[in-house]
Amino acid sequence: MLQKYSYLLLITLAIFTHKTLQANEALALDYLNSANWGVVIDAQLKAQIEAAVAQNPSQQQQIITYYTKIMSWAAIKPDLIKVISNTFTDAELVELIRFYQTPTGQKLAGMSSEINQQLLAIINNNSKIFMAAQQIDAQNKVKVSDCTSETSDIGPDVAYIGSLNSGFTLVVSRNAKASDYLKVYYDDKEILTPSRAKAVLAELATTENRLKGRQLACFNRIVTALKLAENNAK
């Protein structure tokens, strides 16, 4: 007999729990409808489709099908109802629904899609500004692009430093028999003073350098020659 009552109690609890979940999910749906979530999400869907089609016009139908299946209001509504019902209590959902029944709540619900579109426009504009700044930085970024030696034993070593818009070369002779042995030339003009050598070293210290192997060894020889020139007056 005890087992029978226990079984009936479990059935009753299951029915009650199911009805409670149904009521909670119904409230969740009422809230989503009151807040105009469907309109907002489908507006986002439309914007995403238009952006994707603009990038790949030949794939228009496939893009529409794909986005509709993964992010349309119809596609995400069942799962979103569960998320909302698990996040808010019945009392909280009733309070939210009451708010959206007020003039202010109705205005917010009616303006949500427009606000969202303006937000997307702000984000897109910020993205364009950022990308343009990145492009300008890339064009103006100074780096050591190459360093070569005309011969392996006596050079000269030649380094190419600059950005997309401007640049300069540094040349140093390693021929011990030459009169300009270890002298450094900046765009074919000899660096004569320690202060000038120091200024060039400071510039190189802030320059991007991704050279490796022989190229890096070549560049380091030029830096060593600059340091010698900097120390000449010490």
Secondary structure, 3 states (H helix, E strand, C coil): CHHHHHHHHHHHHHHHHHHHHHHHHHHHHHHHHHCCHHHHHHHHHHHHHHHHHHHCHHHHHHHHHHHHHHHCHHHHHHHHHHHHHHHCCHHHHHHHHHHHCCHHHHHHHHHHHHHHHHHHHHHHHHHHHHHHHHHHHHHHCCEEEEEEECCCCCCCEEEEEECCCCEEEEEEECCCCCCCECCEEECCEECCCHHHHHHHHHHHHCCEECCCHHHHHHHHHHHHHHHHHHCCCC
